[in-house]
């Protein structure tokens, strides 16, 4: 799912489609794939393929940082991005997202709704 989302985002083998990329990456992120979490956080941060949402950007970037293996080269970037965004949230917003992060569990992997691909 992460690979399909990346292909749609970059236009590899297909026309670029950020809406489809977002749907596929969200499915992969919800299933616990850290690269998808990282990319999804960036998409929420920029509003690419979805509505800009700093709380969701922080959620997915922090989860990516917690999910990447310690030796993964993307770990530092995910931690840094999550930290920068956390500083832009109110105390109440950050506390709400931190509660969501503590209770988060990966979902069963499933592709997005057929209408999205």
Buried (B, 14 or more C-beta within 10 A) or exposed (E): BBEBBBBBBEEEEEEEBBEBBBBBBBBBBBBBBBBBBBBBBBBBBEEBBBEEBBBBBBBBBBBBBBBBEEEBEBBEBBBEBBEEBBEEBEEEBBEBBBEBBEEBEEEEEEEBEEEBE
